[in-house]
Amino acid sequence: MGINTERDIEANLQIGPTDQGMVRLYIYAGDLEIPMDFDPEEAEEIAEELRAAAATARNVKKRR
């Protein structure tokens, strides 16, 4: 399965700070729960990657 493979799975994402000073991405789908903790610097890098991916996706959509 790659980034372009579509799946019919419903999942939820929560993002927030923890009481330990980390940023948590919490993904849950049915019985599956995936908590991922990042230090603030890593979280900012992820945010930059999300912004870059959104910009690229926006450009792909404009070309269609």
N, C-alpha and C positions, 0 to 999 in steps of 0.2 A: 504494500500500500504506500502510495506516495502522496505528496502534497496536493496533487490534482485529482486524486481518487475520491469520488464522492461516496459517502456512506449515509445510510438512513438511520442514524443514531441521534437521539435527542440528548443533549448534555447542557449543563448549566455551569456558569463560571462566576465566581465571586472573587473580588480583589480587595484587599485591605491590609492595614498594618497589624502586626501582632504585638502582644505585650512584651516581646523580647527585642523589639526594634527591627524586626524583619518585615518584608512585604510578602504577603502570602497570596498566591494564586491557588484557588481551591476549585477543582473541577469535580463535578459529580454527575453520574449518569446511571440511573437504576441503583444497583448494589455496588457500583464502582465509585470510590472516592479517592481523589489524588490531590493531596495538599503539597504544594511546592513553595518553599521559602527561599527568599533571595535577600541579600543585603541591599540597602538602598541604592548603592552604585550599580549593582547588577540590574535592579528593577528599572533604573533610568536607561540603561543600555537596551533592555527589552522594550521599553517604551519607544525609544528611537527606532528600533527595528520594526515595531508595529506601525509607526508613522511612515517609515520608508515603504513598507509593504502596502499600506493604504494608498500612498501616492502612486505607486506603480500600478496597483489595481485600478485606480481611477483613470490612469492614462490608457490602460488596456480597454476599459469600458468606453472611453471616448472614441477610440479607433474603430469600434464596431458599428 
